[in-house]
Amino acid sequence: MLKSAASALQVDDLERKVRTLRAELAAKNKTFSIVLTQLEKARATPRKPKIEPAKRHKRLKGDRVEVITGDWHGHKLDPAAFGAFLADLKALLPDRLFLGGDIIDCGGFLA
């Protein structure tokens, strides 16, 4: 009799724990759904980086501005970084622009 009473108490305790865990899981699922919705909304919102143009410097007579840059590899560009680079070019107004490598990377297609 004592053994069955102890078993009944253990079952009651375990059922209580299961109810508690189910309630916690339901709350976490609700939070997860809210955060997931916020993430999807944030991903759908277009992001346009804010780029501050560099200040222009006055050129002295006879000055020459040349810009040398390395590989751009088009599909791997960071839009914000490339936008900042273009803003700097606009501010510098170089006489020459040297591109020391590829502009487009075909990802092995033409390799």
The 8 nearest C-alpha neighbors of each residue, nearest first, counted from 0:
[[1, 3, 2, 4, 5, 6, 7, 8],
 [2, 0, 4, 3, 5, 6, 7, 8],
 [1, 3, 5, 0, 4, 6, 7, 8],
 [2, 4, 6, 0, 5, 1, 7, 8],
 [5, 3, 7, 1, 6, 2, 8, 0],
 [4, 6, 8, 2, 3, 7, 1, 9],
 [7, 5, 3, 9, 4, 8, 10, 2],
 [6, 8, 4, 10, 9, 5, 3, 11],
 [9, 7, 11, 5, 6, 10, 12, 4],
 [8, 10, 6, 12, 7, 11, 13, 5],
 [9, 11, 7, 13, 12, 8, 14, 6],
 [12, 10, 8, 14, 9, 13, 7, 15],
 [11, 13, 9, 15, 10, 14, 8, 16],
 [12, 14, 16, 10, 15, 11, 9, 17],
 [13, 15, 17, 11, 16, 12, 10, 18],
 [16, 14, 12, 18, 13, 17, 11, 19],
 [15, 17, 13, 19, 14, 18, 20, 12],
 [16, 18, 14, 20, 19, 15, 21, 13],
 [19, 17, 21, 15, 16, 20, 22, 14],
 [20, 18, 16, 22, 17, 21, 15, 23],
 [19, 21, 23, 17, 22, 18, 24, 16],
 [22, 20, 24, 18, 23, 19, 17, 25],
 [21, 23, 25, 19, 20, 24, 18, 26],
 [24, 22, 20, 26, 21, 25, 27, 19],
 [23, 25, 21, 27, 26, 22, 20, 28],
 [24, 26, 28, 22, 23, 27, 21, 29],
 [27, 25, 23, 29, 24, 28, 30, 22],
 [26, 28, 30, 24, 29, 25, 31, 23],
 [29, 27, 31, 25, 30, 26, 24, 32],
 [28, 30, 26, 32, 27, 31, 25, 33],
 [31, 29, 27, 33, 28, 32, 34, 26],
 [30, 32, 28, 34, 29, 33, 35, 27],
 [33, 31, 35, 29, 30, 34, 36, 28],
 [32, 34, 30, 36, 31, 35, 37, 29],
 [35, 33, 37, 31, 36, 32, 38, 30],
 [34, 36, 38, 32, 37, 33, 31, 39],
 [35, 37, 39, 33, 34, 38, 32, 40],
 [36, 38, 34, 40, 35, 39, 41, 33],
 [39, 37, 35, 41, 40, 36, 42, 34],
 [38, 40, 42, 36, 41, 37, 43, 35],
 [39, 41, 37, 43, 38, 42, 36, 44],
 [42, 40, 38, 44, 43, 39, 37, 45],
 [41, 43, 39, 40, 44, 38, 45, 37],
 [44, 42, 40, 41, 39, 45, 38, 46],
 [45, 43, 41, 42, 46, 40, 39, 47],
 [46, 44, 43, 47, 42, 41, 48, 40],
 [47, 45, 44, 48, 42, 43, 41, 49],
 [46, 48, 49, 45, 79, 78, 50, 44],
 [49, 47, 79, 50, 46, 78, 82, 80],
 [50, 48, 47, 51, 79, 83, 82, 46],
 [51, 49, 83, 48, 52, 82, 86, 79],
 [50, 52, 53, 49, 86, 83, 87, 54],
 [53, 51, 86, 87, 50, 54, 90, 83],
 [52, 54, 87, 90, 55, 51, 86, 91],
 [55, 53, 90, 52, 56, 91, 87, 51],
 [56, 54, 90, 53, 91, 57, 52, 92],
 [55, 57, 58, 54, 91, 90, 53, 59],
 [58, 56, 59, 55, 60, 62, 91, 54],
 [59, 57, 62, 56, 60, 61, 63, 64],
 [58, 60, 62, 61, 57, 63, 56, 64],
 [59, 61, 62, 58, 63, 57, 64, 56],
 [60, 62, 59, 63, 58, 64, 94, 57],
 [63, 61, 59, 60, 58, 64, 94, 57],
 [62, 64, 94, 61, 65, 93, 58, 95],
 [65, 63, 93, 94, 62, 66, 95, 91],
 [66, 64, 95, 93, 94, 96, 63, 67],
 [65, 67, 96, 97, 95, 93, 68, 64],
 [68, 66, 97, 96, 98, 65, 69, 99],
 [67, 69, 98, 99, 97, 66, 70, 96],
 [68, 70, 99, 100, 98, 71, 67, 101],
 [71, 69, 100, 101, 72, 102, 99, 68],
 [70, 72, 102, 73, 101, 69, 76, 103],
 [73, 71, 103, 104, 102, 75, 70, 74],
 [72, 74, 103, 75, 76, 71, 102, 104],
 [73, 75, 76, 72, 104, 103, 105, 106],
 [74, 76, 73, 72, 77, 71, 104, 103],
 [77, 75, 73, 74, 78, 72, 81, 71],
 [76, 78, 80, 79, 81, 75, 82, 74],
 [79, 77, 81, 80, 76, 82, 48, 83],
 [80, 78, 82, 81, 48, 77, 83, 50],
 [79, 81, 83, 77, 82, 78, 84, 76],
 [82, 80, 84, 78, 83, 79, 77, 85],
 [81, 83, 79, 85, 84, 80, 78, 86],
 [82, 84, 86, 80, 81, 85, 50, 79],
 [85, 83, 81, 87, 82, 86, 88, 80],
 [84, 86, 88, 82, 87, 83, 89, 81],
 [87, 85, 83, 89, 52, 88, 84, 82],
 [86, 88, 90, 84, 85, 89, 53, 91],
 [89, 87, 85, 91, 90, 86, 92, 84],
 [88, 90, 86, 92, 87, 91, 85, 52],
 [89, 91, 87, 55, 88, 53, 92, 86],
 [90, 92, 88, 93, 89, 87, 55, 64],
 [93, 91, 89, 90, 88, 94, 64, 87],
 [94, 92, 64, 95, 65, 91, 66, 96],
 [93, 95, 64, 65, 63, 92, 96, 66],
 [96, 94, 65, 93, 66, 97, 64, 67],
 [95, 97, 66, 65, 67, 98, 93, 94],
 [98, 96, 67, 66, 99, 68, 95, 65],
 [99, 97, 68, 100, 69, 67, 96, 70],
 [98, 100, 69, 68, 97, 70, 67, 101],
 [99, 101, 70, 69, 98, 102, 71, 68],
 [102, 100, 70, 103, 72, 71, 104, 99],
 [101, 103, 71, 72, 73, 70, 100, 104],
 [104, 102, 73, 72, 101, 105, 71, 74],
 [103, 105, 72, 106, 73, 74, 102, 101],
 [104, 106, 108, 107, 103, 109, 110, 74],
 [107, 105, 104, 108, 109, 110, 74, 103],
 [106, 108, 110, 105, 109, 104, 103, 72],
 [109, 107, 105, 106, 110, 104, 103, 74],
 [110, 108, 107, 105, 106, 104, 103, 101],
 [109, 107, 108, 105, 106, 104, 103, 101]]
